[in-house]
Amino acid sequence: MFQKNVRLLLSSLCFIVLAGCASAPEPVEFQIAEQTLHTKQSESGDLLFVYIVTVEPTPIMKVSSHKPMSRTELKKYAEHQRVEDSPELKLQLEERAVQLLDTALAQRNYCQTGHKVNRVYWRQRSVQLRGMCL
């Protein structure tokens, strides 16, 4: 009876530890450095906008070639992502920029009837959304 309880306890403990190790990695948070909204009226009378969101640079993870890497260091290195290099993070930034654009347009009372983003341009650490009011 006692052995059965010990086995159950050890099995449960192993399951909890494995579940903790197998959980999804934390999402990468990027710090927004600058947001800029430029507006103008085209020759045909359309209201146009350009919204630029720039993030802080993500430091490059340095690896020492003088000593072997531990498993923990190797895992951290494999999971390290930079906006400059990661298409996944660029898409996350683009989605965040669309949310921020909605807020910026509302604060300026611009495009009150709605808006449409026509083009998206990428730089190293920024995304530029170009569009027009409906």
N, C-alpha and C positions, 0 to 999 in steps of 0.2 A: 504494500500500500504506500509506504514511504517512498520507495523507488519510483512508483508511478507518478506521485506528486512532483518529485524532483525532475523527472523527465518532462512532464508537462510544463513546469516552470522554465526549464532550460529551452524547450522548444518555443515557448512563447517569447522568451527573451531574445532568442536568435531571430525570430520572425520580426520583432520590433526593430532590432538593429538593422536587418536587411531592408525593411521597409523605409527606414530613415535614409539609408544609403542610396536607395533606388529612386528617391523622390526627385522631381524635376528641379533643374537648377533655377536659381532665382533670376528673374528677368533683369536685364542690364538697364540701369537707370543712367540716362545721359542728362547733363546739366545744360539748359538752354542759356546761351551767352547773350544772344541778341535776337530781337524780333523787329522787323521793319515792314510797314505797310505804305506803299506808294500808290497814289490814285491819280487818274487823269481822265479827261474826256477826249475821245477820238474825234477825228474830223467829221465822221458820220454821225456824231452825237452819242455814241455808245459810252457808257461809264466803264472804264477799265481799271484793273488793279494788279499790283505785283506784291506778293507777300513773301518775305525772306526770313527763314528761321535758321540761325547758326547755333551750333552746340560747342561746348568747351572741348578742347582736344583731349583725347583719351591717351594716357601715357603708354608707350610701348613697354611691354613686359620684357625685362632684361634677364637673360639666362647666362649663368657663369659656365664657361667652358673648362674651368680649372677643376671642377669637382662634379661627380655624377649627380644626376637629379634623383630626388626621392619620388616615390609614387604620388605623393600629395602635390609636390611641385609640378610634376608632369601633368597631373589632372588639372591643376590651376592654369597651366600654360595652354592646355588644349581647350579649356573653356573660356579663356580670355578673348574678348571681342572688342573691336574698335569700330566706331561708326565709319571711319575712313576705309575699312577693309571688308565690312560685313554687309552683304545685300539685305539680310534679315533685319539688321538694325536700321538700315536706310529706309526700309519699308515702315518700320515702327516710327521712325522720325517723320516720315511723310504723313502717316495717319495722325500723329500728334500735331503736325503743322496744320492739317485741315481743321482739327478741333480749335486750335488757336486762331486760325483765320476767321472762323465763325464768330468767335468772341471779339476779335479786333474790328470786324465789320459792324457788329452790333454796337460797339462802343462809339464808333464814329458815325453811326446812323447812315451807313453807306450800303447800298444794295438792299434796301428794305423789302423789295419784292423778290429777293432771292439772287443767287449768283451761280456761276458755272466756271469751274477750273478747266481751262483749255490745254494748258501745257505745264509740265513739271520739268525743271532743270536741276541737275545735281552738281555740286562742287564737292570738295574734299569733306567739309564739315557742315555744309548747309544745303538746304533745299529751297527752291524758288517756285512758288505757285503763281501762274499767270492766268488771268481770267477776266470775265466781264459780268456785269449785272444783267439780270433778266428783265 
